[in-house]
Amino acid sequence: MTQFSEPFYLKNLKLRNNIFYAPIAGVSDLAYRRMSHLFEPGLQFCEMVKMEALIRKDSGTYDYLTYDDFMHPIGAQICGSNPKLAKEAAKIIEDLGFDVLDLNCGCPAPKITKDGSGSAMLHTPEKIGEILSNMVQAVKIPVTVKVRLGWNQEKIVVHSLVKIAEDAGASLITIHGRTKQQGYSGKASWLEIKECKALAKTIKVFGNGDVVDAQSAHDMFSTTNCDGIMVARGTFGKPYLAQEIKSFYAGNSLKTTLEESLNYMKQHFEKILEVEKDKRALFSMKRVGCYYLKGFPGAKKIREKIMKSTSAEEVLIHLP
Ligand SMILES: Cc1cc2nc3c(=O)[nH]c(=O)nc-3n(C[C@H](O)[C@H](O)[C@H](O)COP(=O)(O)O)c2cc1C
């Protein structure tokens, strides 16, 4: 049975382990990645970018792809539905120094699906193959794909995607155990992840959905036999999730206290201030702060103070 493993290989690329932090639009920004890096996930991703925006050199798009040298190996995720542009976009990502390139076939946002990208790609599995194949031909770095089970319960296509991605030369398929129609609600279904892992010949299969702590990570491994896991929401306010899972497999259990969580939150705030200023920094601190304090009964007062703050400086004054 596959389990947590150190190291882990994607093609010839040696990674620390098989716990990956997902691309998360609006969350996996530079400050988040600087914070997450401290706890050594096997790989982390920048926020998703559109192929078209990369090619027309949209500066905001390139801002999303800023990373520090120490973050290597680092992944980028692109979305789009035009096979020709996929080639060009893939090359740009490789030239920017990324170590892994992922194709998004799971984003349910209407602004992405309206032109057939993201989860709308699940309507045309053969096109996913064509795009992946073009990406693989364009670059030397490992090409991966992140998918959902299908558009809705009546149109589950994920099993066919395993072979399609494998034939296209992709190194990894990450499966989010929900349909597009489910969005992010309800419980993720891990059954299809298990079935896909059993179908896979050469391609690695990662499980994604509802892994939030060491126990659920272990459950994902043992239920599905997946080659690795990708975590998203479980890292919100818990950049140490990878550490928690590693400790579990080393026979220790990590129990984070409010004091430790406040300390991590402070470090994250400092990293926000390294990249953002004024109102933007304040907004980010409020967004991030809530997560670090969630679930700690003693945190109500400090949460209120952060939420009422009118400047980043005021937030810092309120920290113990
Ligand atoms: C706010 C938010 C933004 C997301 N952005 C992306 C994205 O840009 N690319 C992607 O592949 N998945 C994205 N996802 C999906 C997650 O990567 C993941 O598949 C999903 O949340 C299920 O995993 P989890 O239960 O560990 O959160 C996003 C999820 C959330 C909640």
The ligand as a Gaussian input file, in Angstrom:
#p B3LYP/6-31G(d) Opt

LIG

0 1
 C      -10.802000      29.603000      -2.357000
 C      -10.408000      28.428000      -3.206000
 C       -9.671000      28.643000      -4.362000
 C       -9.271000      27.555000      -5.154000
 N       -8.500000      27.776000      -6.265000
 C       -8.061000      26.727000      -6.985000
 C       -7.210000      26.910000      -8.104000
 O       -6.851000      28.037000      -8.468000
 N       -6.794000      25.809000      -8.776000
 C       -7.177000      24.546000      -8.411000
 O       -6.773000      23.577000      -9.041000
 N       -7.980000      24.346000      -7.368000
 C       -8.425000      25.393000      -6.647000
 N       -9.229000      25.183000      -5.572000
 C       -9.625000      23.815000      -5.226000
 C       -8.665000      23.188000      -4.246000
 O       -7.365000      23.110000      -4.798000
 C       -9.124000      21.772000      -3.850000
 O       -9.230000      20.989000      -4.996000
 C      -10.463000      21.762000      -3.139000
 O      -10.590000      22.836000      -2.235000
 C      -10.656000      20.433000      -2.376000
 O       -9.579000      20.183000      -1.522000
 P       -9.608000      20.519000       0.060000
 O      -10.746000      19.739000       0.661000
 O       -8.252000      20.091000       0.552000
 O       -9.859000      21.993000       0.192000
 C       -9.647000      26.248000      -4.782000
 C      -10.385000      26.049000      -3.608000
 C      -10.764000      27.110000      -2.830000
 C      -11.562000      26.846000      -1.573000

